[in-house]
Structures are given as C-alpha cells and as structure tokens.
C-alpha cells in the first residue's frame, strides 16, 4: 500500500505540492502504472521518474491530485545480433490520479486517459 504521510501532514500549506512531488518521485517504478501508460515504446524502464502536479482538490475525506509522470521506455527487440530494433530510450508521459485518504494517508493511483 502506498502512503503519502508527509504530503498529508502539509496538506493546505504552500509546501504540499513540493512534498507530494518528492514522495511520488521516491516510489519504485513498479508502484506506478508506467507500463500501461506507454505510447511510443513497448517496455517502461525502471529509471527515475519526474512528476508534475497538474491540479489538486479537496474532496471531503480524500485529497485528489492529477499528476503528470515523465519517464522513459524502449522498444524491446529480440536481442539478436541482426535485430534492427533501436535500443535508444524513448521519452514517455502519462497522467495518473491520486486519491489520498485524509485519515490514513493511504493512496490509490490510477491511469487517466488523456
């Protein structure tokens, strides 16, 4: 379970977006829907991600945030000597919606179709 306790502690202050961004960027790649968000490659890389807070709203018992995630992927080939598939990294971007429970800091993430 993902918990953004530090962001919850500063909810309603000017530091919220910066702390939320830091907590998202500190997640392991497998905790984000990166593979499902691919548009120009076939395999998301476990490299560092960059988050951009798009908007945040108070929804009663939860905080909702739409976040842009920048990351990289590759077009995976067969790794044969004559494989023409380029191995260069491709830039990727997806949008996720976070729902942070105000009582527990438990957070759910889902991919948003743009």
VMD Tcl script that builds the backbone (N, CA, C; Angstrom):
set m [mol new atoms 342]
animate dup $m
set s [atomselect $m all]
$s set {name element resname resid chain x y z} {
  {N N UNK 1 A 0.836 -1.176 0.000}
  {CA C UNK 1 A 0.000 0.000 0.000}
  {C C UNK 1 A 0.883 1.241 0.000}
  {N N UNK 2 A 0.525 2.178 -0.820}
  {CA C UNK 2 A 1.240 3.444 -0.897}
  {C C UNK 2 A 0.636 4.394 0.132}
  {N N UNK 3 A 1.508 5.056 0.879}
  {CA C UNK 3 A 1.074 6.047 1.873}
  {C C UNK 3 A 1.892 7.316 1.683}
  {N N UNK 4 A 1.209 8.426 1.512}
  {CA C UNK 4 A 1.880 9.720 1.382}
  {C C UNK 4 A 1.662 10.519 2.659}
  {N N UNK 5 A 2.246 10.038 3.747}
  {CA C UNK 5 A 2.058 10.654 5.062}
  {C C UNK 5 A 2.674 12.046 5.135}
  {N N UNK 6 A 3.823 12.239 4.527}
  {CA C UNK 6 A 4.463 13.557 4.576}
  {C C UNK 6 A 3.634 14.606 3.852}
  {N N UNK 7 A 3.091 14.246 2.695}
  {CA C UNK 7 A 2.241 15.187 1.962}
  {C C UNK 7 A 0.982 15.498 2.762}
  {N N UNK 8 A 0.405 14.488 3.375}
  {CA C UNK 8 A -0.806 14.699 4.165}
  {C C UNK 8 A -0.541 15.654 5.329}
  {N N UNK 9 A 0.617 15.552 5.944}
  {CA C UNK 9 A 0.955 16.431 7.074}
  {C C UNK 9 A 0.991 17.897 6.679}
  {N N UNK 10 A 1.325 18.189 5.427}
  {CA C UNK 10 A 1.419 19.583 4.991}
  {C C UNK 10 A 0.244 19.990 4.097}
  {N N UNK 11 A -0.822 19.177 4.082}
  {CA C UNK 11 A -1.997 19.498 3.281}
  {C C UNK 11 A -2.526 20.881 3.683}
  {N N UNK 12 A -2.829 21.687 2.684}
  {CA C UNK 12 A -3.342 23.025 2.932}
  {C C UNK 12 A -2.276 24.086 3.086}
  {N N UNK 13 A -1.013 23.703 2.947}
  {CA C UNK 13 A 0.080 24.668 3.047}
  {C C UNK 13 A 0.754 24.815 1.678}
  {N N UNK 14 A 1.535 25.856 1.501}
  {CA C UNK 14 A 2.233 26.038 0.222}
  {C C UNK 14 A 3.238 24.920 -0.099}
  {N N UNK 15 A 3.669 24.166 0.891}
  {CA C UNK 15 A 4.657 23.101 0.664}
  {C C UNK 15 A 4.036 21.814 0.114}
  {N N UNK 16 A 2.712 21.713 0.094}
  {CA C UNK 16 A 2.062 20.449 -0.264}
  {C C UNK 16 A 2.523 19.918 -1.621}
  {N N UNK 17 A 2.460 20.743 -2.664}
  {CA C UNK 17 A 2.821 20.247 -3.997}
  {C C UNK 17 A 4.261 19.748 -4.057}
  {N N UNK 18 A 5.178 20.455 -3.444}
  {CA C UNK 18 A 6.589 20.047 -3.471}
  {C C UNK 18 A 6.800 18.732 -2.727}
  {N N UNK 19 A 6.150 18.569 -1.588}
  {CA C UNK 19 A 6.298 17.331 -0.811}
  {C C UNK 19 A 5.637 16.169 -1.552}
  {N N UNK 20 A 4.461 16.400 -2.123}
  {CA C UNK 20 A 3.787 15.347 -2.884}
  {C C UNK 20 A 4.642 14.923 -4.070}
  {N N UNK 21 A 5.203 15.877 -4.792}
  {CA C UNK 21 A 6.091 15.573 -5.924}
  {C C UNK 21 A 7.270 14.719 -5.476}
  {N N UNK 22 A 7.888 15.078 -4.362}
  {CA C UNK 22 A 9.036 14.327 -3.845}
  {C C UNK 22 A 8.629 12.898 -3.477}
  {N N UNK 23 A 7.461 12.746 -2.856}
  {CA C UNK 23 A 7.028 11.400 -2.467}
  {C C UNK 23 A 6.713 10.536 -3.693}
  {N N UNK 24 A 6.101 11.122 -4.710}
  {CA C UNK 24 A 5.819 10.368 -5.934}
  {C C UNK 24 A 7.126 9.944 -6.586}
  {N N UNK 25 A 8.068 10.852 -6.695}
  {CA C UNK 25 A 9.352 10.547 -7.331}
  {C C UNK 25 A 10.169 9.548 -6.526}
  {N N UNK 26 A 9.851 9.366 -5.255}
  {CA C UNK 26 A 10.540 8.388 -4.416}
  {C C UNK 26 A 9.961 6.984 -4.499}
  {N N UNK 27 A 8.835 6.831 -5.204}
  {CA C UNK 27 A 8.244 5.498 -5.344}
  {C C UNK 27 A 9.079 4.629 -6.266}
  {N N UNK 28 A 8.974 3.333 -6.078}
  {CA C UNK 28 A 9.579 2.400 -7.029}
  {C C UNK 28 A 8.750 2.432 -8.306}
  {N N UNK 29 A 9.384 2.267 -9.441}
  {CA C UNK 29 A 8.694 2.323 -10.728}
  {C C UNK 29 A 7.527 1.349 -10.803}
  {N N UNK 30 A 7.658 0.191 -10.183}
  {CA C UNK 30 A 6.605 -0.824 -10.232}
  {C C UNK 30 A 5.325 -0.374 -9.523}
  {N N UNK 31 A 5.409 0.644 -8.679}
  {CA C UNK 31 A 4.227 1.125 -7.969}
  {C C UNK 31 A 3.410 2.103 -8.807}
  {N N UNK 32 A 3.932 2.502 -9.947}
  {CA C UNK 32 A 3.247 3.429 -10.836}
  {C C UNK 32 A 2.785 2.684 -12.089}
  {N N UNK 33 A 1.703 3.132 -12.728}
  {CA C UNK 33 A 1.202 2.441 -13.930}
  {C C UNK 33 A 1.959 2.851 -15.195}
  {N N UNK 34 A 3.275 2.759 -15.152}
  {CA C UNK 34 A 4.100 3.221 -16.266}
  {C C UNK 34 A 3.932 2.348 -17.504}
  {N N UNK 35 A 3.923 1.051 -17.339}
  {CA C UNK 35 A 3.791 0.150 -18.486}
  {C C UNK 35 A 2.471 0.398 -19.208}
  {N N UNK 36 A 1.403 0.607 -18.455}
  {CA C UNK 36 A 0.091 0.831 -19.050}
  {C C UNK 36 A 0.010 2.188 -19.750}
  {N N UNK 37 A 0.868 3.130 -19.378}
  {CA C UNK 37 A 0.839 4.469 -19.950}
  {C C UNK 37 A 1.715 4.669 -21.165}
  {N N UNK 38 A 2.390 3.623 -21.617}
  {CA C UNK 38 A 3.293 3.750 -22.770}
  {C C UNK 38 A 2.549 4.163 -24.029}
  {N N UNK 39 A 3.164 5.040 -24.828}
  {CA C UNK 39 A 2.581 5.440 -26.107}
  {C C UNK 39 A 3.542 5.279 -27.278}
  {N N UNK 40 A 4.854 5.355 -27.044}
  {CA C UNK 40 A 5.798 5.270 -28.156}
  {C C UNK 40 A 6.851 4.182 -27.985}
  {N N UNK 41 A 6.764 3.392 -26.946}
  {CA C UNK 41 A 7.710 2.296 -26.735}
  {C C UNK 41 A 6.942 1.085 -26.212}
  {N N UNK 42 A 7.659 0.001 -25.961}
  {CA C UNK 42 A 6.965 -1.224 -25.539}
  {C C UNK 42 A 7.348 -1.700 -24.142}
  {N N UNK 43 A 8.370 -1.106 -23.546}
  {CA C UNK 43 A 8.804 -1.522 -22.214}
  {C C UNK 43 A 9.216 -0.306 -21.403}
  {N N UNK 44 A 8.522 -0.083 -20.283}
  {CA C UNK 44 A 8.893 1.023 -19.393}
  {C C UNK 44 A 10.187 0.672 -18.680}
  {N N UNK 45 A 11.054 1.643 -18.536}
  {CA C UNK 45 A 12.320 1.422 -17.844}
  {C C UNK 45 A 12.177 1.748 -16.365}
  {N N UNK 46 A 13.003 1.107 -15.555}
  {CA C UNK 46 A 12.988 1.332 -14.106}
  {C C UNK 46 A 13.856 2.524 -13.726}
  {N N UNK 47 A 13.943 3.470 -14.609}
  {CA C UNK 47 A 14.751 4.663 -14.347}
  {C C UNK 47 A 13.943 5.664 -13.521}
  {N N UNK 48 A 14.585 6.697 -13.135}
  {CA C UNK 48 A 13.967 7.759 -12.338}
  {C C UNK 48 A 12.790 8.378 -13.099}
  {N N UNK 49 A 11.735 8.690 -12.373}
  {CA C UNK 49 A 10.588 9.384 -12.945}
  {C C UNK 49 A 10.560 10.819 -12.423}
  {N N UNK 50 A 9.950 11.687 -13.194}
  {CA C UNK 50 A 9.731 13.072 -12.785}
  {C C UNK 50 A 8.240 13.317 -12.745}
  {N N UNK 51 A 7.781 13.936 -11.682}
  {CA C UNK 51 A 6.355 14.197 -11.512}
  {C C UNK 51 A 6.079 15.689 -11.651}
  {N N UNK 52 A 4.897 16.000 -12.198}
  {CA C UNK 52 A 4.438 17.379 -12.319}
  {C C UNK 52 A 3.000 17.418 -11.787}
  {N N UNK 53 A 2.775 18.168 -10.739}
  {CA C UNK 53 A 1.436 18.270 -10.160}
  {C C UNK 53 A 0.597 19.143 -11.083}
  {N N UNK 54 A -0.487 18.583 -11.624}
  {CA C UNK 54 A -1.350 19.318 -12.540}
  {C C UNK 54 A -2.427 20.069 -11.762}
  {N N UNK 55 A -3.146 19.347 -10.909}
  {CA C UNK 55 A -4.119 20.012 -10.046}
  {C C UNK 55 A -4.408 19.148 -8.830}
  {N N UNK 56 A -4.872 19.822 -7.786}
  {CA C UNK 56 A -5.166 19.172 -6.517}
  {C C UNK 56 A -6.505 19.704 -6.026}
  {N N UNK 57 A -7.330 18.817 -5.461}
  {CA C UNK 57 A -8.610 19.265 -4.928}
  {C C UNK 57 A -8.949 18.527 -3.642}
  {N N UNK 58 A -9.719 19.210 -2.805}
  {CA C UNK 58 A -10.215 18.642 -1.554}
  {C C UNK 58 A -11.568 18.017 -1.857}
  {N N UNK 59 A -11.694 16.728 -1.602}
  {CA C UNK 59 A -12.935 16.013 -1.886}
  {C C UNK 59 A -13.493 15.389 -0.608}
  {N N UNK 60 A -13.587 16.174 0.437}
  {CA C UNK 60 A -14.136 15.673 1.702}
  {C C UNK 60 A -13.142 14.841 2.467}
  {N N UNK 61 A -13.340 13.521 2.477}
  {CA C UNK 61 A -12.455 12.627 3.235}
  {C C UNK 61 A -11.159 12.285 2.500}
  {N N UNK 62 A -11.063 12.727 1.243}
  {CA C UNK 62 A -9.865 12.424 0.454}
  {C C UNK 62 A -9.346 13.679 -0.247}
  {N N UNK 63 A -8.086 13.592 -0.630}
  {CA C UNK 63 A -7.456 14.615 -1.471}
  {C C UNK 63 A -7.262 13.965 -2.835}
  {N N UNK 64 A -7.655 14.649 -3.878}
  {CA C UNK 64 A -7.456 14.131 -5.231}
  {C C UNK 64 A -6.422 14.997 -5.942}
  {N N UNK 65 A -5.524 14.343 -6.640}
  {CA C UNK 65 A -4.487 15.060 -7.387}
  {C C UNK 65 A -4.296 14.403 -8.740}
  {N N UNK 66 A -4.230 15.225 -9.777}
  {CA C UNK 66 A -3.842 14.736 -11.107}
  {C C UNK 66 A -2.380 15.097 -11.281}
  {N N UNK 67 A -1.610 14.091 -11.688}
  {CA C UNK 67 A -0.155 14.255 -11.757}
  {C C UNK 67 A 0.353 13.734 -13.091}
  {N N UNK 68 A 1.177 14.539 -13.751}
  {CA C UNK 68 A 1.853 14.095 -14.961}
  {C C UNK 68 A 3.143 13.390 -14.577}
  {N N UNK 69 A 3.394 12.252 -15.202}
  {CA C UNK 69 A 4.601 11.472 -14.922}
  {C C UNK 69 A 5.443 11.403 -16.198}
  {N N UNK 70 A 6.673 11.868 -16.110}
  {CA C UNK 70 A 7.629 11.785 -17.207}
  {C C UNK 70 A 8.588 10.634 -16.907}
  {N N UNK 71 A 8.794 9.766 -17.888}
  {CA C UNK 71 A 9.677 8.613 -17.710}
  {C C UNK 71 A 10.165 8.149 -19.073}
  {N N UNK 72 A 10.917 7.073 -19.123}
  {CA C UNK 72 A 11.436 6.581 -20.393}
  {C C UNK 72 A 11.070 5.120 -20.600}
  {N N UNK 73 A 11.087 4.727 -21.865}
  {CA C UNK 73 A 10.845 3.344 -22.242}
  {C C UNK 73 A 11.707 3.012 -23.448}
  {N N UNK 74 A 11.693 1.758 -23.816}
  {CA C UNK 74 A 12.414 1.312 -25.010}
  {C C UNK 74 A 11.492 0.424 -25.825}
  {N N UNK 75 A 11.838 0.279 -27.094}
  {CA C UNK 75 A 11.174 -0.705 -27.944}
  {C C UNK 75 A 11.996 -1.969 -27.808}
  {N N UNK 76 A 11.437 -2.952 -27.121}
  {CA C UNK 76 A 12.186 -4.173 -26.846}
  {C C UNK 76 A 12.216 -5.067 -28.076}
  {N N UNK 77 A 13.416 -5.490 -28.448}
  {CA C UNK 77 A 13.599 -6.396 -29.574}
  {C C UNK 77 A 13.972 -7.779 -29.073}
  {N N UNK 78 A 14.521 -8.573 -29.958}
  {CA C UNK 78 A 14.857 -9.944 -29.586}
  {C C UNK 78 A 16.294 -10.083 -29.108}
  {N N UNK 79 A 17.068 -9.015 -29.147}
  {CA C UNK 79 A 18.476 -9.013 -28.740}
  {C C UNK 79 A 19.355 -9.898 -29.616}
  {N N UNK 80 A 18.915 -10.152 -30.825}
  {CA C UNK 80 A 19.734 -10.912 -31.777}
  {C C UNK 80 A 20.768 -9.983 -32.404}
  {N N UNK 81 A 21.827 -10.525 -32.918}
  {CA C UNK 81 A 22.894 -9.718 -33.499}
  {C C UNK 81 A 22.395 -8.881 -34.672}
  {N N UNK 82 A 21.421 -9.389 -35.442}
  {CA C UNK 82 A 20.930 -8.654 -36.605}
  {C C UNK 82 A 19.570 -7.986 -36.345}
  {N N UNK 83 A 19.212 -7.799 -35.082}
  {CA C UNK 83 A 17.941 -7.166 -34.711}
  {C C UNK 83 A 17.992 -5.682 -35.081}
  {N N UNK 84 A 17.083 -5.221 -35.963}
  {CA C UNK 84 A 17.107 -3.811 -36.380}
  {C C UNK 84 A 16.436 -2.854 -35.388}
  {N N UNK 85 A 15.893 -3.363 -34.308}
  {CA C UNK 85 A 15.176 -2.525 -33.355}
  {C C UNK 85 A 16.142 -1.581 -32.648}
  {N N UNK 86 A 15.863 -0.268 -32.671}
  {CA C UNK 86 A 16.752 0.660 -31.956}
  {C C UNK 86 A 16.638 0.457 -30.445}
  {N N UNK 87 A 17.735 0.640 -29.749}
  {CA C UNK 87 A 17.753 0.433 -28.311}
  {C C UNK 87 A 17.753 1.773 -27.570}
  {N N UNK 88 A 17.546 2.850 -28.276}
  {CA C UNK 88 A 17.549 4.151 -27.628}
  {C C UNK 88 A 16.295 4.344 -26.789}
  {N N UNK 89 A 16.462 5.066 -25.703}
  {CA C UNK 89 A 15.332 5.346 -24.828}
  {C C UNK 89 A 14.378 6.330 -25.491}
  {N N UNK 90 A 13.103 6.111 -25.251}
  {CA C UNK 90 A 12.057 6.995 -25.757}
  {C C UNK 90 A 11.438 7.720 -24.567}
  {N N UNK 91 A 11.202 9.013 -24.707}
  {CA C UNK 91 A 10.525 9.744 -23.644}
  {C C UNK 91 A 9.047 9.362 -23.616}
  {N N UNK 92 A 8.520 9.181 -22.434}
  {CA C UNK 92 A 7.114 8.818 -22.246}
  {C C UNK 92 A 6.476 9.773 -21.249}
  {N N UNK 93 A 5.163 9.864 -21.298}
  {CA C UNK 93 A 4.403 10.720 -20.395}
  {C C UNK 93 A 3.035 10.093 -20.185}
  {N N UNK 94 A 2.581 10.092 -18.949}
  {CA C UNK 94 A 1.214 9.658 -18.658}
  {C C UNK 94 A 0.683 10.499 -17.505}
  {N N UNK 95 A -0.620 10.462 -17.328}
  {CA C UNK 95 A -1.266 11.197 -16.247}
  {C C UNK 95 A -1.916 10.187 -15.313}
  {N N UNK 96 A -1.688 10.348 -14.020}
  {CA C UNK 96 A -2.314 9.491 -13.020}
  {C C UNK 96 A -3.130 10.344 -12.058}
  {N N UNK 97 A -4.171 9.735 -11.529}
  {CA C UNK 97 A -4.942 10.401 -10.480}
  {C C UNK 97 A -4.633 9.714 -9.168}
  {N N UNK 98 A -4.279 10.520 -8.173}
  {CA C UNK 98 A -4.013 10.023 -6.832}
  {C C UNK 98 A -5.223 10.339 -5.971}
  {N N UNK 99 A -5.582 9.408 -5.115}
  {CA C UNK 99 A -6.612 9.649 -4.116}
  {C C UNK 99 A -5.985 9.335 -2.765}
  {N N UNK 100 A -5.806 10.368 -1.951}
  {CA C UNK 100 A -5.139 10.245 -0.646}
  {C C UNK 100 A -6.190 10.328 0.448}
  {N N UNK 101 A -6.302 9.271 1.240}
  {CA C UNK 101 A -7.233 9.255 2.364}
  {C C UNK 101 A -6.690 10.169 3.457}
  {N N UNK 102 A -7.500 11.127 3.892}
  {CA C UNK 102 A -7.039 12.092 4.899}
  {C C UNK 102 A -6.847 11.472 6.278}
  {N N UNK 103 A -7.504 10.367 6.566}
  {CA C UNK 103 A -7.381 9.740 7.881}
  {C C UNK 103 A -6.159 8.832 7.974}
  {N N UNK 104 A -5.812 8.161 6.875}
  {CA C UNK 104 A -4.761 7.145 6.937}
  {C C UNK 104 A -3.543 7.432 6.056}
  {N N UNK 105 A -3.660 8.370 5.133}
  {CA C UNK 105 A -2.630 8.684 4.131}
  {C C UNK 105 A -2.500 7.595 3.071}
  {N N UNK 106 A -3.352 6.549 3.142}
  {CA C UNK 106 A -3.308 5.515 2.115}
  {C C UNK 106 A -3.712 6.129 0.780}
  {N N UNK 107 A -2.965 5.758 -0.241}
  {CA C UNK 107 A -3.130 6.401 -1.540}
  {C C UNK 107 A -3.339 5.370 -2.637}
  {N N UNK 108 A -4.309 5.632 -3.488}
  {CA C UNK 108 A -4.517 4.806 -4.673}
  {C C UNK 108 A -4.139 5.628 -5.889}
  {N N UNK 109 A -3.631 4.952 -6.903}
  {CA C UNK 109 A -3.233 5.593 -8.145}
  {C C UNK 109 A -3.947 4.916 -9.295}
  {N N UNK 110 A -4.417 5.689 -10.248}
  {CA C UNK 110 A -4.971 5.081 -11.460}
  {C C UNK 110 A -4.593 5.946 -12.654}
  {N N UNK 111 A -4.381 5.286 -13.763}
  {CA C UNK 111 A -4.020 5.935 -15.013}
  {C C UNK 111 A -5.237 6.700 -15.531}
  {N N UNK 112 A -5.013 7.908 -16.016}
  {CA C UNK 112 A -6.075 8.736 -16.570}
  {C C UNK 112 A -5.895 8.797 -18.072}
  {N N UNK 113 A -6.954 8.487 -18.834}
  {CA C UNK 113 A -6.893 8.586 -20.285}
  {C C UNK 113 A -6.947 10.050 -20.672}
  {N N UNK 114 A -6.020 10.474 -21.475}
  {CA C UNK 114 A -5.976 11.886 -21.897}
  {C C UNK 114 A -6.314 11.987 -23.355}
}
mol reanalyze $m
mol bondsrecalc $m
mol representation Tube
mol addrep $m
